[in-house]
């Protein structure tokens, strides 16, 4: 009897390991500062917004967290300090990845066509200094290989919606020749759970589709940043497709129905045959509904003032259809919840999470 019982036990061990559930989240922290080093300063002095952000993250308990609007510095001091602060409040995330974003990288061209150079609007993406409003990934899961597509030129994206000579053109052909697609970054990060198969986190922070002119330069770029992932998964780019299941987690700056922008772009991801939309929602979002919006407000992830654009769904976690979703949500409590003030202090955006069984 011992040998068959041992065989049964051994057979059950990998099944238990493969049943591990990981919480994948994305969170636009919205803490970009006016100068380099100021984010580190605020973390070290435990600024109220920093404290609130950490409490929201500790409340959500993500295993993998994509952060947007988090200033980048060359040696990662701010990110390391924030990791330490998270551990201090009870949620340790020992692994991280970050890299220099396209924000604040001067191009030497007049990208907004106002006749002046070296302004924040003339960088690869708006930024008063290199690294403003960058991205980072924190994880309780070991991080493997990382592929960055952030230096891909916009003109080199297949079927790019570039402002062309038949419409209102880009400021100059020379400027278009150096304009990158990513307003912040596009990363494919391999996550390697110790008790399950590897998967790919595809993370990004797309440009806002507004604040431009009739040429709709920002709207076009936002469209192409969002649909980049569909082309990547479809094998339509020069890069090989991911060799394992994927999870898209990031800020598309685009709602599927409401607000400005080319809604068909995010719908391309929401209906992609390789992706599923768990439709994370919250009671707080439903309670803060805008009267003139068409989409279900329970799915909203950003609490902008009660004016244009109003509350929108702009942050997404979209797992591969090969992965089993166990649950999802948006950290947006009802107004009478004691935690609501902390969430509001942290950011205008809400943390979005999805639980996935591996």
Buried (B, 14 or more C-beta within 10 A) or exposed (E): EEEEEEEEEEEEEEEEBEEBBBBBBBBBBBBBBEEBEBBBEBBBEEBEBBBBBBBBBBBBEBBBBBBBBBBBBEEBBBBBBBBEBBBEEEBEBEBBBBBBBBBBBBBEBBBBBEEEEEBBBBBBBBBBBBBBBBBBBBBBBEBEEEBBBBEBEBBEBEEBBBBEEEEEBBBEEEBBEBBBBBBBBBBBBBBBBEEBBBBBBBBBBBBBBBEBEEBBBBBBBBBBBBBBBBBBBEEBBEEEBBEEBBBBBBBBBBBBBBBBBBBEBBBBBBEBEBBBBBEBBBBBBBBBBBEEBEBBBBBBBBBBEEEEBBBBBBBBBBBBEEBEBEEBBBBBBBEEEEBBEBBBBBBBBBBBBBBBBB
